[in-house]
């Protein structure tokens, strides 16, 4: 168990943190604010790398077509990170955010092929959800690229890890744990100004990863007592828009705390309600097995 945590959680986290630190180091030109902005373009790559390394440490060398159907999430998240990185290299406008969101949505619909949800309506729904969330989060990252993002990322991906663990999908749970750890490590680097602020690259990657992993959990949990709980981590991402405030207002601490509270409540509800429902179902099954009637 300790070896698994070191290889599939700690090592990916350190890799992601290293990418953030290196990007910050390379972004030397300009004033300090410009350095932090350019260095933040690596956030998407860091999160995607942490997830991919964790998956392949557990499941072996990557291949195409994927060895397991859920490995398509690795390609979708990596594509979103690359698209976000390209968008971060040009002027951050609404048009650029929109193009990045559409690209990430197409990649998600194209790469993700899961049992029970592989029909065209499901792919279209995933495409729409990723496009809307990626655009919304990419847009608000222009107004606030600070500590709310890594803290919220820790909460969201920890919740997804918990849901996967409760549904007995341990490999996905560990991979989500690696992403949560990467958010935490990057947040520490951001705090000491050794990592750039969260950019459109990170926002698009978070939106894509959360949506495709939520759908993956639903697809591989056909007997789950509360299947709708898989939607809650995705809905929680709207907390980032609350934290950033409006276009005419500067995001202050109260607004940021409200946004984080939204994220925490939805994620805690997802894990707590799912755990309670599974426990009740287990108890009912046990009582039925021993009942004389």
N, C-alpha and C positions, 0 to 999 in steps of 0.2 A: 504494500500500500504506500509506504513512504517513497519507494523507488518510483512508483507511478506518479505521485504528486510532484516529485522533483523533475521528472522527465516531461510530463504532460501538462504541468501547470507552471512550476517555477521557471523552467527553461524557456518556454514561450513568453512568459512575462518579461524575463530578462532580455530576450531578443527584441521585443517590442520597445522596451525602455531604451535599449541601445540604439535602435533606429531613431527614436525621438531625440536622444542626446546628440547623435551624429548629425542629424539634420539641423539641429540648433547650432551646432559647432560650425557647420559649413555655411550657415546664413550669417556671414560676418558683416557684409556691407550694409551701410545705412545706419540709422539710429537704432536704439534699443527696441523701440516699438516695432519697427520694420523687421528686425531680426526675429522677434517672437512670432510675428505674423507669417513670415516665410518658413520658419522652422516648423510651424504648426501644420504645414502641408503634409507632413509625414504621419499624422495621426491615423489616417485611414490605412496606410500601409502597415503601421505598427499593429493595429487591431486585427487586420486580415492575416498578418503573418503569425500572430499568436494563435489564432483559431486554427489555421492550416497546419502549423507545426504540431499542435496538440492532437489534431485528428490523425495525422500521419505517424506520429509516435505510437499511437495506439493501434492503428490499422495498416501500417506498412507504407511502402513507397507509393506516391501518387501515380495514377495512370488514367488514360482516356481510352474508352469510356470508363467512368468510375467503377471501382470494385464493388461499391455498395451504392444504392440509389441515393441515400442521404448525403453522400459525398458531393453531390451537385451543389450543396450549400457552400462548400469551400470555393468552388469556381465562381459562384454568384457573388459572394462577399469579396473575393479577390478582384473581380471585374469592377465592382462598385468602388473599391479602393483606388484602382488605377484611373477610373473615370473621374473620381473626385480629385485625385492628384493632378490630372490634366487640367481640371477646372480651376484648381488653386494656382496654376501657373500663369493664368491670365487675369485680367481685371475682374474682380468679383462683382458681377452685376446680376440683376434678376434673370436676364437672358441666359447667362452662364449657369446659374443655379438650376434654371428650368431644363437646360440641355443636359446637365449632369443627372438630374432626377429622371428624365426620360431614358437616358442611357442605362442607368442603374436598374430601372424598372424592366427594360427589355432584357437585360442580362439575367435578372431574377427569373422572369418568365421563361427564358430560354434554357437556363442551366438547371433549374430546380425541377426534378421529376420524382414525384413521391407516390407511394401507394394511396389509393382512395381519393386523391386530390389532383390527378393528372389530366383531367378533362379540360377542355378549352375554357369553360366558365371559371374554373378554379384558377387557371393560369391568368386569365384576364383580370380576375379579382386581385390576385397577387400583384400583377403589373400596376393596377390602379392604386392599390394601397402603398406600394413602394414609391410610386411617382409622387403622390400627394405628400407623404411623410418626408421623403428626401428633399422635395422642394421647400416644404415648410421649415424643416430643420436647417437646411442649407441657407435659407434666407435669414433666419434668426441668428445663425452663427456669425453673420456680418455685424450684428449689433452687440452681441455678447459672446466672447470666445474664452471666457474664464473658467474658474474652478467648478462651476455648476456641472459642466459636461462630464469630466471624469468622475465626479461624485455620483451623478445620476447614472452614468454608465456602470459603475460598480453595483448599484442597486438593481438595475434592469437585468444585467447578465447574471447576477447572483440569483435573482428570482427565476430566470429561465433555467439555470443550473438546478435549482431546487425542484422545479416542476419536472424536469427530465429525470432527476433521481427518484422522485416519487412514482414516476411511470415506469421505472426500471430500465431506463435508457442511459446506462452509466457512461458510455463513451461520449455522448452528446453533453451530458452533465459536466464531465471533466473539461471538455473543450470550452463550454460556456464559462466555466470557472477560470480557465486560462485568460479569456477575454476580460472578465471582471478583474482579475489580478493585474492585467496589463493596464486597464483604466486606472487602477489604484497606483501602480508604479509610475505611470505617466503623470498622474495628478501630483505625486510627491515631487517629481522633477519640475513640473510647472510651478509648484509652490516656491521652489528655490531658484526659479528662473533658469532652469537648464533644459526646458522643453518649451516649444512654441505654444501659443494659444490654439484652441480648437478651431479648425478651419472648416470650409465647406467639404473638404475631403473626409474629415472625421465624421461630420454630421451625416453625409450621404451614406457612409459605411455603417454607422450605427443604425440608421433607419432601415437599410437593406438587411443587415444581419438580424435585427430584431424581428422583422416581418417574416423572413424566410425560416428562421429558427422556430418561431411561434407556429407557423404552418407545419413545419417538420414534426414538432411535438404532437400536434393534433393528428397528423397522418399516422404516426406510429403509436397512437394511444386510442385504439378503437373501443376499448372497454372502459375508458375513463368515465367516472361517474358525473363529472362536470366538464364536458369538453369545451365550454365557452370560456373557462378560466385561461385557456391558452391565448385568448385575445387580449387579456388585460395588460400584459407587459407592452404590447404594441400601442394600446390606448394610452399607457402611461407616458409615452414619448411626448405627448402634447404638453407635458409639464415643462419641457424645455422652451416651448413658445411662451408659456406664462412667465417663466423666469426672465426672458429677454425683454419683456415689456413691448410697448408700442413703438412705432417709428419715431414719434416726437418726444418720447420719454427715455431717460437714461435708466438702465436697470439698476435698482438699488437693492440693498440687502433684504428688505421685507419681501419684495417681489421674487427674489431668488429663492428665498425660503418657502414661499408659497408654491413655486414651481417644483421644488424638491419634495415638498409635502405631497403634492399631487402624484409624483412618481412613486414615492414610498407607499402611499395608501393603496394605489392600484396594484403594485407588485406584491405588497404584503397580503392583500386580499386574495390575489391569485394563488399564492402558495398556501396560505392559511385555509381558505375554503376548499381547495383541492385536497389538502391533507385531511381535513375533517371529513369530507365526503368519502374518501378512500377508507378511512378508519371505520366509519359507520357501515360502509358496504362490507368490509371484512368481518365486523362484529355480527352483522345480520347473516352472513354466510355461515359463520361458525355456529350461531344459535340454531339455524335451520338444520345444520348437519347433526346436531345433538338433540333436536326436538323429537319426542316420540310421536308427534302428529305430523 
